[in-house]
Amino acid sequence: MIKAKKYYGQNFLTDKNVLKQIIQAIPKGTQNIVEIGSGLGDLTQELLKISRVKAYEIDDKLIPYLKKKFQKELECEKLKLFHQDANKIDSFDENKYLLVANLPYYIASRLILKALEDEHCLGLIVMIQKEMALKFCANEGESEFSSLAVLSAMICERKMLFEVEPSCFNPPPKVTSAVISLIKKGEFKDFCELWSFKAFLKDCFKSPRKQLLKNLKLHREKITELLNQFELKENIRPHEICVDLYLEIYKKLKDKYERK
């Protein structure tokens, strides 16, 4: 019997209805799917009914099980299975792909950003911790609006699809999960130099409940000028500012965040 390993963040999804809902959320016509963390292969099995799949699994104990379960699909190359740590891969596929996965909580944000930065990625349908899902899907004005929301909103159509209770997994996690859809409508290079923009956002949100002017106190004069231009109050907080304004502020301060 295969048991979930805590150090890999494994919680095997057992609810068939949740699997069905994930499949229904996948855009029609999808022909190439990447899955991270195949686990026992229940989601993989459903994905193979609609598309070819490239799957990554880090757990060496699961690889023989998956190879046996999907012997036919591996032989005809409808499924490609890799025993690798997806966090150490630059691009998940050399062709255009959609990422569909039940991501381990402890590396979910890192993997999502890696996929969004990959120009081969068309978008993601992923299950993550609900708290993290809110950070990616929040809108300006909401308390959960963060740098992750700014980055995802820049290039994606975002949807919080549905919540998943702990009872849907074995073993049950201690938190509620959620499935989100991030379908790309552009690339970061269309808007900014990503490295410097991420450094800029880190400063903007370093104390999320403080005023933006206090987080960017070294650039107070320029920020005050922009806030007045857009008729915004000077005590505005980071979560109250829209993506477009963040890009405008970044343009004014870009030279301060360029690589040294």
Residue pairs with C-beta under 8 A, 6 or more apart in sequence:
2 40
2 61
2 62
2 65
4 10
4 11
4 12
4 170
4 171
5 59
8 37
8 58
8 59
8 104
9 104
9 105
9 106
9 107
10 37
10 39
10 59
10 104
11 102
11 169
11 170
11 171
11 172
11 173
12 39
12 40
12 42
12 169
12 170
13 19
13 39
13 42
13 43
13 102
13 127
13 164
13 168
13 169
14 42
14 168
14 169
14 170
15 164
15 167
15 168
15 169
18 164
18 168
18 179
19 42
19 43
19 46
20 46
21 161
21 162
21 179
22 43
22 46
22 100
22 125
22 127
22 179
23 46
23 47
23 49
23 50
25 125
25 161
25 179
25 181
26 33
26 50
26 51
26 98
26 100
26 125
27 98
27 123
27 183
30 50
30 51
30 98
30 122
31 51
31 52
32 51
32 52
32 54
32 93
32 95
32 96
32 97
32 98
33 47
33 51
33 52
33 53
33 54
33 97
33 98
33 99
33 100
34 53
34 54
34 55
34 56
34 92
34 93
34 97
34 98
34 99
34 100
34 101
35 43
35 44
35 47
35 53
35 54
35 55
35 56
35 99
35 100
35 101
36 55
36 56
36 86
36 92
36 99
36 101
36 103
36 111
37 56
37 57
37 58
37 86
37 101
37 102
37 103
37 104
38 44
38 55
38 56
38 57
38 62
38 66
38 81
39 57
39 62
39 102
40 62
40 65
41 65
41 66
41 69
41 70
43 100
43 101
43 102
44 53
44 55
44 66
44 70
44 79
45 69
45 70
47 53
47 100
48 70
48 73
48 78
48 79
52 77
52 78
52 79
52 80
53 73
53 78
53 79
53 80
54 79
54 80
54 82
54 92
54 93
54 97
55 66
55 79
55 80
55 81
55 82
56 82
56 84
56 85
56 86
56 89
56 92
57 63
57 66
57 81
57 82
57 83
57 84
58 83
58 84
58 85
58 86
60 83
63 81
63 83
66 81
67 74
67 81
70 79
70 81
73 79
74 80
74 81
86 92
86 111
87 107
87 110
87 111
87 114
90 118
91 118
91 120
92 99
92 114
92 115
92 118
92 120
92 121
93 120
94 120
95 120
96 120
96 121
96 122
97 120
97 121
97 122
98 121
98 122
98 123
98 124
98 125
99 115
99 121
99 123
99 124
99 125
99 126
100 124
100 125
100 126
101 111
101 124
101 126
101 127
102 126
102 127
103 111
103 112
103 126
103 127
103 128
105 128
105 129
105 132
105 173
105 175
108 126
108 128
108 129
108 132
109 128
109 132
109 135
109 136
109 148
112 124
112 126
112 128
112 136
112 152
112 182
113 148
113 151
115 121
115 124
116 124
116 151
116 152
116 155
116 156
116 182
116 184
116 188
117 188
117 194
119 187
121 184
122 183
122 184
123 156
123 181
123 182
123 183
123 184
124 180
124 181
124 182
124 183
125 161
125 179
125 180
125 181
126 179
126 180
126 182
127 164
127 177
127 178
127 179
128 136
128 177
128 178
128 180
129 173
129 175
129 176
129 177
129 178
130 163
130 175
130 176
130 177
130 178
131 175
132 148
133 160
133 177
133 178
133 179
133 180
134 144
134 160
134 178
135 144
135 146
135 148
135 149
136 148
136 149
136 152
136 158
136 180
136 182
137 149
137 152
137 158
137 159
137 160
137 180
138 144
138 145
138 146
138 149
138 239
139 145
139 149
139 153
140 239
140 240
140 241
140 242
140 243
141 239
141 240
142 239
143 239
144 239
145 238
145 239
145 240
146 205
146 208
146 239
147 198
147 201
147 202
147 204
147 205
150 201
150 243
150 246
151 188
151 198
151 201
152 158
152 182
153 243
154 186
154 188
154 191
154 192
154 243
154 247
155 184
155 185
155 186
155 187
155 188
155 190
155 191
156 182
156 183
156 184
156 185
157 181
157 182
157 183
157 185
158 180
158 181
158 182
159 180
159 181
160 178
160 180
161 178
161 179
161 180
161 181
162 178
162 179
163 176
163 177
163 178
164 176
164 177
164 178
164 179
165 176
165 177
166 172
166 173
166 174
166 175
166 176
166 177
168 177
169 177
188 194
188 197
191 197
191 247
192 247
192 250
193 254
193 258
195 259
196 250
196 254
196 257
196 258
196 259
197 250
197 257
199 257
200 249
200 250
200 253
200 254
200 257
201 246
203 215
203 216
204 212
204 215
204 216
204 238
204 246
204 249
205 215
205 238
206 215
207 214
207 215
208 237
208 238
208 239
209 237
210 237
210 238
211 234
211 235
211 236
211 237
212 223
212 236
212 237
212 238
212 241
213 220
213 223
213 224
213 227
213 234
213 235
215 238
216 223
216 249
216 253
219 252
219 253
219 256
222 249
222 252
222 253
223 249
223 252
224 234
226 245
226 248
226 249
226 252
227 233
227 234
227 236
228 234
230 245
230 248
232 241
232 245
250 257
